[in-house]
Amino acid sequence: MAKPSRSRRLLAQSRTAVWRTTPSDDDGRGYLQTRMTLFSKLMFWSIVALLVFLTAMYETYPEIEPAHQGLILRGAIVMLGIMAILWRVLLLRRALSVVALYALDVIYAIGIGGSFAISTLLASGLHAAGYASLIYAAFTVFMRAIVVPSSGRRTAIVSALVFVPMWIAGVILALQTKQEVPGPAFVVGSLVLGIVPILLATVGSDIIYGLRRQVSEAMQLGQYTLERKIGEGGNGAVYRAYHALLRRPTAIKLLLPDRVGAENLERFEREVQHMSQLTHPNTVAVFDYGHSPDGVFYYAMEYLGGIDLEHLVERFGPQPSGRVVHILLQVCGALQEAHSAGLIHRDIKPANIILCERGTVLDVAKVVDFGLVKEITRDTGSSAQVVLGTPAYVAPEAVTDPDHITHAVDLYALGAVGYFLLTGRRLFEGKTAVDVCIQHVTQPPRRPSEVAPRPIAPGLEAVLMTCLAKQPAQRHASAAALAEALEALPPASDWTKADAIAWWDQFRTSQAAISAAAAAPTSTITVDLFGRSQPPRPARPR
């Protein structure tokens, strides 16, 4: 267990540190392409709207139609065709390099500015056409500044490329046609109407670009890049991430800043230290631990990418007996290793057991979240650290005598998990946590066969009811003994390998759809592990 003095020292270091910046080129390229795609889409439909309006206006008022309107319309259709190809073929279907995206940015600027300039010259008889072109060019510049991530300098250059053809057209019109204002005033006015939008777009883009960099740097921790939050527990938030060099999916748990304190930090350190000792294949593996220069404490663990048992039942209902037995057997193995090392999990519940795939192996159960773990001392078998587990899965003795619990509390909780998987219901329901805890102590649970939607084998029910005995001595002697009792049950025929394959195929499809629907072009968080603190100390010898 971490000493309070060390926790205070780490907290003091965290208050004086400075963030580091390590951008991800691939993330930046992907984000830029996403925004360029959106810009292309918006420009395409805005020009379509303009053409529809002009066509309707000239149909209604044919006397104002320019002499070369047919040529203008054909040219606009060609431009729209080119924009559609760039948008639908290149940007949507291919991963373009940053250089190619920058080139497209310039092509859009010159192409749109040139098209408006040519249409202004061809519609020189309609003086309003020139002003309308300037207004739409300004719309283009503002839209790009809002949508496309760009530095102020680049925005100024690209915006100028939009207006340069317009200014050239203004000079030609001033020399060749008679305007409402003198030629020099017409040219200067065109310059002003172009320069002002350029300056505004430059300042706006610089502000937006700066804010995005600040957001990106706000949680700079380099080797791990966080993609999205996938969960939040009592003392930390978990993010899906990947290693910058290995490109390996990883889960990063961060100690939430508003919960940083000596007690929570000790619990956080204790959690990762205990998890790092365990090597059972059904316990989540820990890769790294430390804190950023800015004092954000974290640890990196394997990313499971499946579904926890809580959501499994919520989404898919009570599970077949054969699958439940398979899951419970795996958790027994993980618990047996922890118990043999003198550790009690104390918070076994459906949300802390993840069902996932590992290679071609399906229905792999992983035990996570050792934040409430308790060490059993040699002399008393007790611990001074008292933290109550989740009320719906807490053992009676954890309520009545929490300072003298044994590994039997985990077996009780695992029995309650099996009950939930089979029935879709918790052992006890109550208006408050106290109500639920009292029922754990005083009330016998209803047998699973009485509430389950499908038949339950008497042998499996007997095993679960043994786990749920009020007295620890009446439960199985160990997790290994519970596993033996489960293995001795007759094989269930309601869950086969073919069923598992079909279920996971369907699950992967649904998850892909959910991920696609939830995808958004947001900045990622980079975690710099180069400045991390010393690794967790090994546990005390027993």
Sequence and secondary structure as in RCSB ss.txt:
>XXXX:A:sequence
MAKPSRSRRLLAQSRTAVWRTTPSDDDGRGYLQTRMTLFSKLMFWSIVALLVFLTAMYETYPEIEPAHQGLILRG
AIVMLGIMAILWRVLLLRRALSVVALYALDVIYAIGIGGSFAISTLLASGLHAAGYASLIYAAFTVFMRAIVVPS
SGRRTAIVSALVFVPMWIAGVILALQTKQEVPGPAFVVGSLVLGIVPILLATVGSDIIYGLRRQVSEAMQLGQYT
LERKIGEGGNGAVYRAYHALLRRPTAIKLLLPDRVGAENLERFEREVQHMSQLTHPNTVAVFDYGHSPDGVFYYA
MEYLGGIDLEHLVERFGPQPSGRVVHILLQVCGALQEAHSAGLIHRDIKPANIILCERGTVLDVAKVVDFGLVKE
ITRDTGSSAQVVLGTPAYVAPEAVTDPDHITHAVDLYALGAVGYFLLTGRRLFEGKTAVDVCIQHVTQPPRRPSE
VAPRPIAPGLEAVLMTCLAKQPAQRHASAAALAEALEALPPASDWTKADAIAWWDQFRTSQAAISAAAAAPTSTI
TVDLFGRSQPPRPARPR
>XXXX:A:secstr
   HHHHHHHHHHHHS        HHHHHHHHHHHHHHHHHHHHHHHHHHHHHHHHHHHH GGG  TTHHHHHHH
HHHHHHHHHIIIIIIIHHS   HHHHHHHHHHHHHHHHHHHHHHHHHTTTSHHHHHHHHHHHHHHHHHHHHHS  
 HHHHHHHHHHHHHHHHHHHHHHHHHS  SS HHHHHHHHHHHHHHHHHHHHHHHHHHHHHHHHHHHTT    EE
EEEEEEE SSEEEEEEEETTT  EEEEEEE GGG SHHHHHHHHHHHHHHHH   TTB  EEEEEE TT  EEEE
EE   SEEHHHHHHHH S  HHHHHHHHHHHHHHHHHHHHTTEE     GGGEEEEEETTEEEEEEE   TT EE
  TTTS  S      GGG  HHHHH GGG  THHHHHHHHHHHHHHHHSS S   SSHHHHHHHHHH     HHH
H SS   HHHHHHHHHHT SSGGGS SSHHHHHHHHHTS   SSS HHHHHHHHHHHHHHHHHHHHHH      E
EE  TT           
